[in-house]
């Protein structure tokens, strides 16, 4: 039984590696890698492209043009 679990786990690992390095994921991963360097204009383009593609992500709740810090600050509850 242990051998079967080991073989299945190894196959799943190989499938994950294949998926991560496949050509279809490259654009998505490259965009994610550049997120720390993104400016507000790039954020707006990303939001617009996600909305036009019909994707529902956490960035859909952000209003266009508002920085992430401002949206977060509006949700904070003041301490009493």
C-alpha positions in Angstrom: 0.0 0.0 0.0 2.8 2.4 0.8 4.3 1.8 -2.6 1.1 2.7 -4.3 0.7 5.9 -2.3 4.4 6.9 -3.1 3.9 6.2 -6.8 0.6 8.2 -6.9 2.2 11.1 -5.0 5.2 11.1 -7.4 2.9 11.2 -10.4 0.8 14.1 -8.9 4.1 15.9 -8.2 5.2 15.5 -11.9 1.8 16.7 -13.1 2.0 19.8 -10.9 5.5 20.5 -12.3 4.4 20.0 -15.8 1.4 22.4 -15.3 3.6 25.1 -13.7 6.1 25.0 -16.5 3.6 24.7 -19.4 3.6 27.5 -22.0 -0.1 28.4 -21.2 0.8 29.5 -17.7 3.8 31.6 -18.6 1.9 34.8 -19.2 -0.1 34.5 -16.0 3.0 33.7 -13.9 5.0 36.5 -15.5 2.3 39.0 -14.7 2.2 37.7 -11.1 5.9 38.0 -10.8 5.8 41.7 -11.8 3.0 42.7 -9.4 5.3 44.2 -6.7 6.5 46.6 -9.4 3.1 47.5 -10.8 1.7 51.0 -10.8 -1.9 52.2 -10.6 -2.2 52.3 -14.4 -1.2 48.6 -14.7 -3.6 47.8 -11.9 -6.4 49.5 -13.8 -5.6 47.6 -17.0 -5.5 44.3 -15.1 -8.9 45.0 -13.5 -10.4 46.0 -16.9 -9.1 42.9 -18.6 -10.4 40.6 -15.8 -13.8 42.3 -15.9 -14.0 41.9 -19.7 -13.0 38.3 -19.5 -15.7 37.6 -16.8 -13.3 36.5 -14.1 -14.3 37.1 -10.5 -11.4 37.9 -8.3 -10.7 40.0 -5.3 -9.6 42.9 -7.5 -13.2 43.0 -8.8 -14.3 44.6 -5.6 -11.8 47.4 -5.9 -13.1 50.5 -7.6 -11.2 51.5 -10.7 -8.7 54.3 -9.9 -8.5 53.7 -6.1 -5.3 52.4 -4.8 -5.4 49.2 -2.8 -4.4 51.0 0.4 -7.4 53.3 0.2 -9.8 50.5 -0.3 -8.3 48.6 2.7 -8.5 51.8 4.8 -12.2 52.2 4.1 -12.9 48.7 5.5 -11.0 49.2 8.8 -13.1 49.6 11.9 -11.9 52.3 14.3 -10.8 51.1 17.8 -12.9 52.4 20.6 
